[in-house]
Amino acid sequence: METAPILTWTLQQEIPVPADVASLLVEGETAVASFKTFRDSATFTTRRLIVRDAQGITGKKVEIYSLPYSSIHMWSSENAGKLDWNSEIELWTKAGHIKINLAKSADVRRIDGLIAWAVLQVAKA
Protein backbone atom coordinates (compact mmCIF):
# COMPACT_ATOMS: atom_id res chain seq x y z
CA MET A 1 0.00 0.00 0.00
CA GLU A 2 1.30 3.45 -0.91
CA THR A 3 1.42 5.77 2.11
CA ALA A 4 3.42 8.70 0.63
CA PRO A 5 0.36 11.01 0.27
CA ILE A 6 -0.42 10.50 3.96
CA LEU A 7 2.97 11.91 4.89
CA THR A 8 1.85 15.36 3.72
CA TRP A 9 -1.02 15.76 6.19
CA THR A 10 -0.78 18.69 8.55
CA LEU A 11 -3.38 19.08 11.29
CA GLN A 12 -3.87 22.76 12.00
CA GLN A 13 -6.38 23.28 14.81
CA GLU A 14 -9.33 21.60 16.46
CA ILE A 15 -12.64 22.44 14.80
CA PRO A 16 -16.28 21.42 15.27
CA VAL A 17 -17.03 18.05 13.66
CA PRO A 18 -18.05 18.75 10.03
CA ALA A 19 -21.71 17.95 9.37
CA ASP A 20 -20.95 15.69 6.40
CA VAL A 21 -18.83 13.34 8.55
CA ALA A 22 -22.08 11.80 9.83
CA SER A 23 -22.64 10.16 6.44
CA LEU A 24 -19.30 8.30 6.80
CA LEU A 25 -20.08 6.74 10.18
CA VAL A 26 -21.35 3.22 10.72
CA GLU A 27 -23.99 2.19 13.23
CA GLY A 28 -22.75 2.71 16.79
CA GLU A 29 -19.84 4.95 15.71
CA THR A 30 -19.68 8.58 16.82
CA ALA A 31 -17.32 11.44 16.04
CA VAL A 32 -15.12 12.52 18.98
CA ALA A 33 -12.93 15.36 17.66
CA SER A 34 -12.02 16.98 14.33
CA PHE A 35 -9.03 18.97 13.14
CA LYS A 36 -8.64 21.25 10.14
CA THR A 37 -6.17 20.07 7.51
CA PHE A 38 -4.83 22.17 4.64
CA ARG A 39 -7.93 21.65 2.47
CA ASP A 40 -10.27 19.51 4.55
CA SER A 41 -10.47 17.70 7.90
CA ALA A 42 -9.36 14.77 10.04
CA THR A 43 -11.86 13.27 12.47
CA PHE A 44 -11.25 10.90 15.37
CA THR A 45 -14.28 8.67 15.91
CA THR A 46 -14.97 5.97 18.45
CA ARG A 47 -13.57 3.41 15.96
CA ARG A 48 -11.13 5.05 13.52
CA LEU A 49 -9.39 8.12 12.16
CA ILE A 50 -11.08 9.52 9.06
CA VAL A 51 -9.13 11.99 6.91
CA ARG A 52 -10.97 13.78 4.12
CA ASP A 53 -8.65 15.13 1.45
CA ALA A 54 -10.23 17.55 -1.05
CA GLN A 55 -8.34 17.47 -4.35
CA GLY A 56 -8.16 19.38 -7.59
CA ILE A 57 -8.69 23.07 -8.25
CA THR A 58 -12.32 23.09 -7.11
CA GLY A 59 -11.91 20.62 -4.26
CA LYS A 60 -14.97 18.68 -5.45
CA LYS A 61 -12.98 15.47 -5.78
CA VAL A 62 -12.57 14.05 -2.27
CA GLU A 63 -10.43 11.12 -1.20
CA ILE A 64 -11.27 9.60 2.18
CA TYR A 65 -8.72 7.70 4.25
CA SER A 66 -10.01 5.47 7.04
CA LEU A 67 -7.55 4.12 9.61
CA PRO A 68 -9.11 1.68 12.11
CA TYR A 69 -7.45 2.05 15.51
CA SER A 70 -6.92 -1.70 15.63
CA SER A 71 -4.34 -1.36 12.82
CA ILE A 72 -2.09 0.98 14.86
CA HIS A 73 0.79 -0.98 16.40
CA MET A 74 2.79 1.92 17.88
CA TRP A 75 2.90 5.72 17.83
CA SER A 76 5.15 8.55 18.87
CA SER A 77 4.61 12.25 19.45
CA GLU A 78 7.14 15.06 19.32
CA ASN A 79 6.46 18.58 20.48
CA ALA A 80 7.86 21.62 18.65
CA GLY A 81 11.23 23.02 19.68
CA LYS A 82 12.76 26.48 19.36
CA LEU A 83 13.93 25.97 15.77
CA ASP A 84 11.33 23.39 14.72
CA TRP A 85 7.90 25.04 14.37
CA ASN A 86 5.84 21.89 13.89
CA SER A 87 5.08 19.02 16.21
CA GLU A 88 4.75 15.51 14.80
CA ILE A 89 2.77 12.36 15.36
CA GLU A 90 4.06 9.14 13.83
CA LEU A 91 1.98 5.99 13.51
CA TRP A 92 3.26 2.52 12.75
CA THR A 93 0.34 0.62 11.25
CA LYS A 94 -0.50 -2.52 9.31
CA ALA A 95 -0.51 -0.25 6.21
CA GLY A 96 2.94 1.17 6.94
CA HIS A 97 4.53 4.17 8.62
CA ILE A 98 2.42 7.35 8.68
CA LYS A 99 3.77 10.76 9.67
CA ILE A 100 1.40 13.60 10.56
CA ASN A 101 2.68 17.14 11.05
CA LEU A 102 0.93 19.42 13.52
CA ALA A 103 0.82 23.17 13.06
CA LYS A 104 1.62 25.34 16.06
CA SER A 105 -2.13 25.84 16.66
CA ALA A 106 -2.71 22.07 17.08
CA ASP A 107 -2.25 20.67 20.59
CA VAL A 108 0.13 17.71 20.28
CA ARG A 109 -0.76 16.40 23.76
CA ARG A 110 -4.50 16.49 22.95
CA ILE A 111 -3.91 14.46 19.79
CA ASP A 112 -1.51 12.10 21.57
CA GLY A 113 -4.22 11.58 24.21
CA LEU A 114 -6.85 10.83 21.55
CA ILE A 115 -4.58 8.23 19.97
CA ALA A 116 -3.76 6.67 23.34
CA TRP A 117 -7.48 6.49 24.20
CA ALA A 118 -8.29 5.03 20.80
CA VAL A 119 -5.55 2.42 20.65
CA LEU A 120 -5.49 1.37 24.29
CA GLN A 121 -9.22 1.50 25.06
CA VAL A 122 -11.34 1.40 21.92
CA ALA A 123 -9.28 -0.94 19.75
CA LYS A 124 -8.87 -3.49 22.53
CA ALA A 125 -12.58 -3.62 23.41
N, C-alpha and C positions, 0 to 999 in steps of 0.2 A: 504494500500500500504506500502511496506517495504522500508524505507528510510535509513537504517543503512549503506549500501555501499556508499551512497552519503556523509556521514559524514567523509569519509576518503579522500576526494578530497583536494588537496593542489595546488593552483595556484602559479606558480613560477615566471614567468616574461612574459611581453607582447612579442608576436612573430608575424611575418607576418601571415595572414590568410592562413591556409593550403589549397592547391589546391583542395583536395578532399572534402572540405566542400561544394563546389559549388553543388555537386550532392545531398546534403541534403536539399537544399533550395527550397522553393516553389516559384511560380510566384510572382513577386513583392517584394520578400524578399532579402535583401542584408546583407552580413557580415559587421560588424562594427569594431570589435576588437577581437583578439584571445590571449589566454594565454597558456603557456606550463603547463601541469600537469605532474605528475610523469612519466607516460608512454604514454601520448597522449596530447589532447588539449581541451580547453573550448573556445567556440566562442559566443560572443554576436552578435545577428543579429538585424535587425529592428523589429523582432517579438518575439524572444525567446532566451533562453540560450541553446546552444547545447554542451553537454559534451561527448566527445568520450573517451571510456575507453578500451584500448587494454588489453587483458587478456591472460593468459596462458604463457608458456615458450617462444613461438615464437612471441606472440603478434598478431597472425593472426586472432584470435577471437576478435571481437570488439563489445562492447555494447554501444549503443548510448542513452543518456538521453536527452529529449527535454522538457524544462520548459517554457511554454508560459508566457509572462510577466503578462498577465491578471490573472494568478493564484497566483501571489504574493500579499499577503495582507499587509505585513509589513516586514521591514528589519532593521538590525542594523549593524554598523561597529565599530570595535575596533582596534585602532592602537597598535603596539608593544610597550612594556615598557622596562625598563632596564633589568629585569629578564625574561621577556616573549619575546622570539625571533620572534614569529609569530603574525601577525595581523589576525583578523577574520571577516568574513561576515556571518551573520545569516539571513536566509529567513524563514518567516512563510508563508506557501503556502496551497493551497487546498489539496496537497498531504501529508502535514505534515511539520515538522520543519527540515530545512536543514542547516548544518553548513559547511562553506568552510574556510579552513585555507589558509593563504597567506604567502608565504615565504618572507624573508626580501627583495628580489629583486622585489616583486610585489608591486605596488603602491596602497595602500588601498583607498586613496581618488579618484584615477582614477576609480577604480572598483565601489566604492560607487556612483560616478557621473554617471557611465554607468547604474547602477541599477535605480538611481533616474530618469534619462532621460527615461529609458525603461518603468518604472512603471507609472510615472506621465505624460508622453507625449504619448508614443507609445500605451500603453495598454488602454488608455482612449479615443483614437481617433476612 
